[in-house]
Every structure is written in C-alpha cells, then in structure tokens.
Amino acid sequence: MTQAPIRIGLTTAQREFLEAIEGHIAQHRQPPSYREIAKMFGFKSTGRVTEVLRALQERGWITFLPGRARSITVLDKASPRTGGYELPLALDAALRRYCTGTGEKPEDVVVDAVALLLDEAEGQVAA
C-alpha cells in the first residue's frame, strides 16, 4: 500500500481537514460543503471550517470560493512559497522506514532536521 507524501507545514487539524476533504471527494466525486465538513468534525457552525480552509488556502494546499458550497479544490502540490512541501518518493520512503524503527513522527524528524541545518548554518551548533 502506497502512503501519501508527508505534508509538511500543516497542523494536525489542517492535515485532518485536508484528508477528510480528499476522502469525501474520492467517495462522492464532489467536494464537501462547509456544513458537511462541520458535521464530519462535530462543529455546530461553519466558522471553524472557514478558518481552517483559509489556512489551507494560504499554505497552497487548496483553493476555494469563500461562502460557496462545494467549491473546494485540492491542489496537486503546495506552492513552495507557502511552506507546504512534499518529499521526493525515495526520501519519503527512507524517512518512513526510519520512523517505523524509532517510533518518531515523520513531521517531527523533518522539523528537527531543518532546525539543525539552520542552526549549523548560523554557527550555533558546536562541532
């Protein structure tokens, strides 16, 4: 079974929303309405849905027409400008193997690796 690429730059809630939207589209062949998303997550109103959809749009994962039902479009790849990156398949597979052995979350490993790289570039890590 092929796993989806790791989605970096998303909170857990944003990732769950995106996966729910993709699942709904796969099952129903149309995007969910805001009310359907609210129901999926147990929200009484669509306010939180709108908030998370805006965040996903800002990060380049979706596009939608505000206030229009079933206008959500999941984009093939996030815009590099927004910070939502996908790893190349070979690197993604290696990362998943590593995480299976260590029990760490792939997202945490990537964040730690980037932080270490930036610290080293700034000379903040002792050799």
C-alpha positions as CSV (number, residue, x, y, z in Angstrom):
1,M,0.0,0.0,0.0
2,T,1.5,3.4,-1.1
3,Q,1.3,6.1,1.6
4,A,0.7,9.7,0.7
5,P,3.6,12.1,0.7
6,I,4.3,13.7,4.1
7,R,2.6,17.1,4.2
8,I,4.9,19.5,6.0
9,G,3.8,22.9,7.2
10,L,0.3,21.8,8.3
11,T,-1.1,21.5,11.8
12,T,-2.7,18.2,12.8
13,A,-6.1,19.8,12.4
14,Q,-5.3,21.2,9.0
15,R,-3.9,17.8,7.9
16,E,-7.1,16.1,9.2
17,F,-9.3,18.6,7.3
18,L,-7.4,18.0,4.1
19,E,-7.6,14.3,4.4
20,A,-11.3,14.4,5.1
21,I,-11.9,16.6,2.1
22,E,-9.9,14.3,-0.1
23,G,-11.8,11.3,1.3
24,H,-15.1,12.9,0.6
25,I,-14.1,13.8,-2.9
26,A,-12.9,10.2,-3.6
27,Q,-16.1,8.8,-2.2
28,H,-18.7,11.3,-3.5
29,R,-16.9,12.7,-6.6
30,Q,-17.5,16.2,-5.4
31,P,-16.1,18.4,-2.6
32,P,-18.0,18.6,0.7
33,S,-20.0,21.6,1.6
34,Y,-18.9,23.7,4.6
35,R,-21.8,22.2,6.6
36,E,-20.8,18.7,5.7
37,I,-17.2,19.4,6.9
38,A,-18.6,20.9,10.1
39,K,-20.7,17.7,10.6
40,M,-17.7,15.5,10.0
41,F,-15.8,17.2,12.8
42,G,-18.7,17.7,15.2
43,F,-18.9,21.5,14.8
44,K,-22.2,23.3,15.4
45,S,-21.3,26.1,12.9
46,T,-19.1,26.6,9.9
47,G,-16.9,29.3,11.4
48,R,-14.1,26.9,12.3
49,V,-14.4,25.3,8.9
50,T,-13.9,28.6,7.2
51,E,-10.9,29.4,9.4
52,V,-9.1,26.1,8.6
53,L,-10.0,26.3,4.9
54,R,-8.4,29.7,4.7
55,A,-5.2,28.4,6.4
56,L,-5.1,25.5,3.9
57,Q,-5.5,28.0,1.1
58,E,-2.8,30.3,2.4
59,R,-0.4,27.3,2.5
60,G,-1.2,26.4,-1.0
61,W,-3.0,23.1,-0.4
62,I,-6.5,24.1,-1.6
63,T,-8.3,26.8,-3.4
64,F,-12.0,27.7,-2.9
65,L,-14.6,30.4,-3.4
66,P,-15.4,31.8,0.1
67,G,-19.0,31.3,1.1
68,R,-19.7,28.9,-1.9
69,A,-20.7,25.3,-1.2
70,R,-18.7,22.6,-2.9
71,S,-16.1,25.0,-4.3
72,I,-13.1,23.4,-2.6
73,T,-10.4,22.2,-5.0
74,V,-7.4,20.3,-3.6
75,L,-4.2,21.3,-5.4
76,D,-1.8,18.8,-6.8
77,K,1.2,20.2,-5.0
78,A,1.5,23.0,-2.5
79,S,3.2,26.2,-3.5
80,P,6.8,26.3,-2.3
81,R,6.2,29.9,-1.2
82,T,3.7,28.7,1.4
83,G,5.8,26.1,3.2
84,G,3.7,23.1,2.3
85,Y,6.3,20.8,0.9
86,E,6.3,17.2,-0.4
87,L,9.3,15.0,-0.1
88,P,10.7,13.0,-3.1
89,L,9.4,9.5,-3.0
90,A,12.8,7.9,-2.2
91,L,13.4,10.3,0.6
92,D,9.8,9.9,1.9
93,A,10.2,6.1,1.9
94,A,13.6,6.3,3.8
95,L,12.1,8.7,6.3
96,R,9.1,6.4,6.9
97,R,11.4,3.4,7.4
98,Y,13.5,5.4,9.9
99,C,10.4,6.5,11.8
100,T,9.0,3.0,11.9
101,G,12.2,1.9,13.7
102,T,12.3,4.8,16.1
103,G,8.6,5.5,16.7
104,E,9.0,9.1,15.9
105,K,6.6,11.1,13.7
106,P,7.9,11.9,10.2
107,E,6.9,15.6,10.6
108,D,8.9,15.9,13.8
109,V,12.0,14.4,12.3
110,V,11.8,16.8,9.3
111,V,11.3,19.8,11.6
112,D,14.2,18.8,13.7
113,A,16.5,18.2,10.7
114,V,15.6,21.6,9.2
115,A,16.2,23.3,12.6
116,L,19.6,21.6,12.9
117,L,20.6,22.6,9.4
118,L,19.7,26.2,10.1
119,D,21.5,26.2,13.4
120,E,24.6,24.8,11.8
121,A,24.4,27.4,9.1
122,E,24.3,30.2,11.7
123,G,27.2,28.6,13.6
124,Q,25.1,27.8,16.7
125,V,25.9,24.1,16.9
126,A,29.2,23.0,18.4
127,A,31.2,20.7,16.2
